[in-house]
Every structure is written in structure tokens, then in C-alpha cells.
Amino acid sequence: YIGVSNFSVRELQKAQAAMRNHPIVTNQVLYNLNDRDIERELLPYCQKHDVTILAYTPLDDGRLAKRPKFWRGRSQGMKVLDEVATQVHKTLAQVALNWCTSRPNVIAIPKSDSVTRTEENCGASGWRLSPAQVKALDEAFS
């Protein structure tokens, strides 16, 4: 099995054609609430062809884990993120990570610089945002 990083749909198709005996099973790409470019073409393609997305920087370099003074330029989205976090009794980071993994075939790989942050990130698993919460976040960060 093969994993690639930052491949576009075209690059993935070329690689898949060249590697017929060794399937490409993952593509590691940037994906988070603030950077959703892969939703246009790449994510649907990968979902259709059973290529798992490894979402790096799922907390947007920590911006999605910070409270109001860090919300420059994204205040509406961050307000909704904060509301959802309050509803589900989770942190902003846990909700942002859970949102990433609410997509089929998406795994979030957050960076962590401490045991406390790693434990917090682990709290993003074992539960699911409701479809209404996912929709609210999608709309707020569109």
C-alpha cells in the first residue's frame, strides 16, 4: 500500500494508473474548518476511490483552539464553533477535530506540543457531532 502527500486529483489519477499493483490508500493534505479547498474536487474523488484523507493542520496552527482574542477575521465561524463546543461540553479543538473526522474517509492528525494537548485531542474521538451541528459549522466557515 502507498501513501502520498499533497496530491491533486490529477496527480493522484496519474499515480494510480502507474501503480495498479500497489494501491494508493492515503493522501495527506491540509484540511480544517478555515481551509476547505479539498472539498471541491479532491475529497469527493478520494471518497469515491477509497483513498483516506490524512488531514494535517486540522486546528489551523492552533487558531481553531483559541478563544475570542485570537478570532481575527473569522468571528462568525468562531462564534458558532464556541456555541457548538458549549452544546457538546467539549473544547474548541475537540469540536474542530471531530468536524474533520465527520467526513467519510478523513482522519485528523493534529500536532501536539504537550501531554495535556494530546489528551485534549484524544477527547475529539468516541462521540459525533450531530448533522445539524456539522451543518452549522459548514455554513459558518464557508
C-alpha positions in Angstrom: 0.0 0.0 0.0 1.1 3.5 -0.7 0.5 6.9 0.9 1.1 10.2 -0.8 1.1 13.8 0.3 -0.5 16.9 -1.2 -1.5 15.2 -4.4 -4.2 16.9 -6.6 -6.9 14.7 -8.3 -4.8 14.8 -11.5 -1.6 13.7 -9.7 -3.5 11.0 -7.9 -5.0 9.7 -11.1 -1.6 9.5 -12.8 -0.1 7.8 -9.8 -2.9 5.3 -9.5 -2.6 4.5 -13.2 1.2 3.9 -12.8 0.8 1.8 -9.6 -2.0 -0.6 -10.4 -0.5 -3.4 -8.3 0.1 -1.3 -5.3 -3.0 0.8 -4.3 -2.7 4.3 -3.1 -4.7 4.3 0.1 -4.0 7.7 1.6 -3.3 11.3 0.7 -2.0 13.6 3.4 -3.4 17.2 2.8 -4.2 20.4 4.5 -7.8 20.4 5.8 -9.6 22.3 8.6 -12.6 24.5 9.1 -10.7 27.5 7.7 -9.1 25.7 4.8 -11.6 23.6 2.9 -10.3 23.7 -0.6 -10.2 19.9 -0.9 -14.0 19.7 -0.7 -14.3 20.9 -4.2 -12.7 18.0 -6.1 -10.1 16.1 -4.0 -12.3 14.9 -1.1 -15.1 13.6 -3.3 -12.6 11.9 -5.6 -10.8 10.3 -2.6 -14.1 9.2 -1.0 -15.2 7.6 -4.3 -11.9 5.8 -4.8 -11.4 4.6 -1.2 -8.4 6.9 -0.6 -8.3 8.1 3.0 -7.5 11.7 3.7 -5.0 12.4 6.4 -5.9 15.9 7.4 -2.8 17.8 8.6 -3.1 21.1 10.4 -6.7 20.3 11.4 -6.6 23.1 14.1 -5.2 25.7 11.6 -2.0 26.1 13.5 -3.9 26.4 16.8 -6.3 29.2 15.6 -9.3 26.9 15.9 -8.4 26.1 19.6 -8.2 29.6 20.9 -10.7 31.9 22.5 -12.0 35.3 21.2 -8.9 37.5 21.3 -7.4 35.2 18.6 -10.5 35.2 16.3 -9.4 38.0 13.9 -11.3 37.7 10.6 -13.3 34.6 11.5 -15.6 35.9 14.2 -18.9 34.4 12.9 -17.4 31.0 12.4 -15.6 31.0 15.7 -18.8 32.1 17.5 -20.6 29.1 16.0 -17.6 26.8 17.0 -17.8 28.2 20.5 -21.6 27.6 20.6 -21.3 24.0 19.4 -18.4 23.4 21.9 -20.7 24.6 24.7 -23.6 22.4 23.5 -21.5 19.2 23.5 -19.4 20.1 26.5 -16.1 19.9 24.6 -13.3 22.2 23.8 -13.0 24.2 20.6 -10.1 21.9 19.5 -12.2 18.8 20.1 -15.1 20.1 18.1 -12.8 21.2 15.2 -11.2 17.8 15.1 -14.5 16.0 15.3 -15.8 18.1 12.5 -12.8 16.9 10.3 -13.5 13.3 11.1 -17.2 13.7 10.5 -16.4 13.3 6.8 -16.1 9.8 5.5 -12.6 8.6 5.0 -11.0 11.5 6.8 -8.5 11.1 9.7 -7.2 14.2 11.5 -3.5 14.3 12.5 -3.1 17.3 14.9 0.3 18.4 16.0 0.8 18.5 19.8 3.4 20.0 21.9 2.4 18.7 25.3 0.8 15.7 27.0 -2.2 17.9 28.1 -2.8 18.9 24.4 -2.5 15.3 23.3 -5.1 14.2 25.9 -7.4 17.0 24.8 -7.0 16.0 21.2 -7.9 12.4 22.1 -11.2 13.8 23.5 -12.3 14.5 20.0 -12.9 10.8 19.4 -15.6 8.5 20.8 -18.5 10.8 20.0 -20.1 12.6 17.0 -21.4 16.0 16.2 -25.0 15.9 15.2 -25.8 16.5 11.5 -27.3 19.9 12.5 -24.0 20.9 14.3 -21.9 19.8 11.3 -24.2 21.9 9.0 -24.0 24.9 11.3 -20.1 24.7 11.2 -20.1 24.2 7.5 -22.2 27.3 6.9 -20.3 29.4 9.4 -16.9 28.6 7.9 -18.0 28.7 4.2 
